[in-house]
Amino acid sequence: MCRMLGAICNDEDLLSCAIEEVKDSLRCEDGETHDGIGVGFYSQDDALLTKKPSAKVAEIDFVSLVEGIVSNVLMVHIRKATVGVWKDINTHPFRFRKWLFAHVGHLPQLEKNKEALLADMPPFLARDIKGDTDSELAFHVFLNVIFKHGKINDLSMEVGLLDEYLRETVAIINQQHEEAKRPELAILVTNGEVMSAASQGIAMHYSLREGILECPRCEKSDQQKHIHGRFKGVMVGAAMSNPGHQWREVADGSLLHISKDLELKVQQL
C-alpha cells in the first residue's frame, strides 16, 4: 500500500495537535510491509526531509512521525515500491530548493522514455535525479515545466500558477502513456506557501479543520482552549483506507489547490 498526506495550517505549533485529532482516519491496519516513509516540512523557509526505512505497515503512527516538527506545511508519504528498492533517495517526498513533491501510482512509460525526457531538461535538472523511481522523474518533469515558464528561481508562486503547471505536468505524463492505459496517479506539490494536488484514478480526500476540540497532547486550560480554537488548516490525503466522516472525497480527475490564506478550491484536472 501507499499513502500520502499533505497539510497546511495557520499555526505551526499546533500541527501535531491537528494530526492527533484525525489519527484514527490515518491508521494503517494491514499486515504488509512498506518500503520507506518520508516526511517533508519547512523551517525558517528551508525545505527539510526525514526518512525512515522499511517496516511493518501496522507500526506506522502519523502522530509519532510529526512529533517535534514545528511547521505550517507538512507532507508525509508511505511508499510501496513499484520501481526501485528501499533507499533514502528513492523515498518520497523529493526536494529541489523549496519544492517538495510526492506521488502515488506507477508511470511505466516515463521509465521507458527516460532518455528523451532527460534530453529535454537543462543539465542541472537532469543531473539532479539521484534515484531509480518514476516518481522522481515525474517531479523533474514538473520542474522542467516551471523552468520553461521562467519560474524555476521564483521564491514564491501564486497558487493559480502552480495549478496551471501541475495540470501541464499531468498532461505531459498522460502524453507519454498515450499508447497505453492512462496511468493512475495522485500528486502533491508545495513550495512551503501554497499546495496543489492532482488525482487521476486514485482516491483523494480533503479535510477542513476549524479549531481543535480535543487534544490529549496539551494541558487543559482556558488559554489552551482559546489557542486551539483559533486553529485553521487543510489536509489532503491520497489512497486512504478508511477516511471516515471527517474527510470529503473529490471527484476522479480533480485538481485541488490551497492558497496562503488556506482557501481550498477543487477544479477539473
Secondary structure, 3 states (H helix, E strand, C coil): CCEEEEEEECCHHHHHHHHHHCHHHHCCCCCCEECCEEEEEEECCEEEEEEECCEEHHHCCHHHHHCCCCCCEEEEEECCCCCCCCCHHHCCCEEECCEEEEEEECCHHHHHCHHHHHHCCCHHHHCCCCCCCHHHHHHHHHHHHHHHCCCCCCCCCCHHHHHHHHHHHHHHHHHHCCCCCCCCEEEEEECCCCEEEEEEECCEEEEEEECCCCCCCCCCCHHHHHHHHCCEEEEEEECCCCCCCCCEECCCCEEEEECCCCCEEEEEC
